[in-house]
């Protein structure tokens, strides 16, 4: 598999960050709509499997970005 270009990497990071933010906002909005306590909403966001996976992938991409820009 070919290495991504720096621009492709930046685009992927931006798109994933936007998706993560939308998903987090949707989870929070649903919790508020269900009138859940704020602590429960926060716990749901913290435990959300897809949000956790997005954070892991973003962390990997950011590390790769740092390596490419420092090389």
C-alpha positions, 0 to 999 in steps of 0.5 A: 500500500502506498504512503499517503501524501501530506495533503491526503493525510491532512484531509483525512484528519480533517474529515475524521475530526468533523465526523467525531465532532458530529457524532459526539454532538449527536450523542449529547443531543440524544441524551438531552432529548431523553433528559438524562443527567449530565453525568450520564451523558458524559459517561455515555460519550466517554464509553461510546465505542465508535468515538473511542475508535475514532480517537485511536485512529486520529491519534495514529494519523496525527503521529504519522502527520508529525513524522512526515512533517519532521522528516 
